[in-house]
Amino acid sequence: MNTDQRPALRSIVRGVVLFSAAFAFVEASVVVYLRELYYPHGFAFPLSPIEPFHLIVELCREVATILMLIAAGLLAGATRWQKTAWFLIAFGLWDIFYYVWLKAVLDWPSSLTDPDVLFLIPIPWIGPVLAPVIVSLVFIAAGSLILRNEYSGVGFSPPLAAWGFAGLGTCLILYTFMSDIPASLHFQMPSPYNYWIFGAGVACYGAGMAVALHKPEKMPA
């Protein structure tokens, strides 16, 4: 990286971290109000039915949340992969700070294994707090590695195998979040979370990044 770029990069980092932390508090504050409305005695499973109007607003809010994080990436990066990397970093920081703020305001979760509703589209995602935190850390690490290549002039061009690992990892992780239909749609207690499948998904992410960042040795002339 050119030394002239470092002040600009530090400014971008500060901006992304500040945006992610502040936006996470906005997100956490909405959850505080929703829990006061639907779980006045404290959040717990099984889930309580939500009013249709509130559900529509929540779904729109979640879409708006993702769009805002995408916008942060678009503003922070110059190239396609820089924008993607900054989105991943902003998403990861936002999600982690979200739980930090919930802990500060509500003293929840009591542990990283507490189940939570992670997302609502297309159906409620259910999993322990630990799972999205790990995914967020993976996103931050992946975004940082991509940026390292981008800003060093090496560039980032993942091969097809890397896309395959990433796609498989995403499918496995999403399966663990959305497979408990009785808990997500029928208001029953959640089943034990499948950490093994989740771990396999995270391992696929790691393999995908390893393949994407691998530089084959040049054959001697």
N, C-alpha and C positions, 0 to 999 in steps of 0.2 A: 504493500500500500504506500502511495506517495505521502510523505509527511505533511504536505499541504492539505490532504484529505482528512487528517485525523481530527482537527477541530470540528469540521462539519459532521463527521461520524459520531463524535461524542455528543454533539447537539441532537442528532437523530436518536441516539440511544436514550438520552435524557427525556426527549419528547415521547418516545414510545413507552418507556417505563411509567412516566407521569400519566399519560393517557390511559394506559392499561389499569393502573392502580385506582385512578379516579373513576373510571368507567365501571370497574369492579364494585366500587362502593355504591354506585347508582343501582347496579344489578342486585346487590345484597339488600339495599333498602327496599326494593320492590318485594323481595322475598319476605322481609320482615313484616310488611303490611299484609301480604297474602297469608302468612302463618297466623297473624293476629285474627284474620277473618275466618280462616278455615280450620286452624288448629290452636284455639285459644288456650288450651291446656298443655301445649308443647307439641312440636312436630313428631309424628310417629306413624308407622304403618299399622294397619292397612290405610290406603289413601282415602281421603274424603272426596266425594263427587264435587266437581266445580261447576258453577253456573255457566251455561252456554256462552253468555256474553263475555264473562271474564275469561273463558277459555279462548275465545276468538281474539281478544285483546292480547292474551299471553302468547298465542301463536304468532301474532303480528310483531309483538315485542321481540320474540326470539329471532325472527327473520331480520328485524332492524338491528339487533345486536350483531349478527354475523356480518351484515352489510357495513356496519360501522368499523368492525375489525378489518374487513377487507379494505375499506377506505383508508385506514391507518397504514396498511401495507402499500397501497397505491401511492400514498403521499411520501412515504419514507424511502421507497426504493426507486432506482433509476431504470433498471432492466427488469425483464419479466421475472427472473429468478430472485433478484433482490426484493421485488415486491412480494413474491411468494414467501420468502424467508422472513421478511418483517411481519407479514401476516401471521405466520406460525409463531413467531416470538411474542407478538402482541396477544394472540389467542392464549398461549401458554401462561403468560404473566397475568392476564385478566382472570383466567380460571383459578389460578392459585391465590391471587389476591382476593377473589370472591369468597373463598373459604376463610381466608385470614380475617376479612371484615365480619363474616358471620360469627366467627369465634369471638371476635372482639365485642360485637354488639349483643349476641344472643348466648354466648358461651356454648355454641354448637358448631361443629360436632364434638361429642365427648371423646371420640376416638376416630381414627382414620378408617375403621371398618364399619362405621355407621352407614346404613343404606340411605340413599338419597335419590330424588328425582333429578336426573341430569339434563334432560331435554324432553320436549313434547312432540317433536315432529319426526316421523308421522304418527308414532304412538309414544307414550311415556317411556323414557329410558330409565332403567333402575340399576343401580350398582353402588358399591361402597365408595365412600369419598376417596379412598386411596386410588381407585382406578383412574378417575379423571385427572388426579394430581400426577400420577405417573405418566399418563398420556401427555399432559401439559409439559412435563419435564423433557419428554422425548421431543415434543415440538420445538421447545426452546433450544435443545441441543442440535436438532436437525437444522433449524434456521440459522444457528450460529455457524455451523460447519459450511452451510451453503454460502453464507456471507463471507466467510474466510476465503473460500475459493473465488468468489466474485470480486472481492476487493483486492485480492492479490494478483488479479489478472489471469488466473488459471481458467476461470469460467466453470460453469456447472452444466453438465449434459448427461443426465442419467441414462443408462442403457435400458433396453426393454426388460431385462431381468429385474432391475431395480423397481420398475413400475409394477411388475408382477408381485414381488415381495410386498410392496406397499399396499397394493390392492388386496392381497390375501390377508395381510395384517389388519387392514381396515374392516374387512368382512368378519374376521374372527372376533375382533373387539366389539363391533356393533352387534354381533350375535349375542354376546354375553350381556349387553345392555338391553336388548329388545326381545329376548326369547321368553322372558317370564310373563307370559300373557295373563295368567290368573291375577298376578299382582298389579300389572299395569292397567288392565282394562276391566277386571272383574272385582277389584277392591278387596283382594285377599292378601294375606301375609306373603312377603317375597320368599322365594326358594333360596337355598344356599347359593351364593355366587360362585360361578365357575372360574376360579383363579387360574386353573390350568390352561383353559382355552385363552383366557386373557393374556397369560404369560406367553403363550405361543404367538399371539398377535403382536405383542411387543417385540418378541424375538424376530419376527418377520420384518418389522420396521428397522430393527438394528441391522439385519442382513441386507435389507434394501439400501440403507445408507452406506454400508461397507462396500457393496457392489458399485454404488454410484460414485464413491470417492476413490475407488481403487484405480491406481495409475499403473497400467501394464509396463513392465520393464522393456526398454528399447533393445531390440536385437542387435548384437554387434555387427558392424559393417563387414 
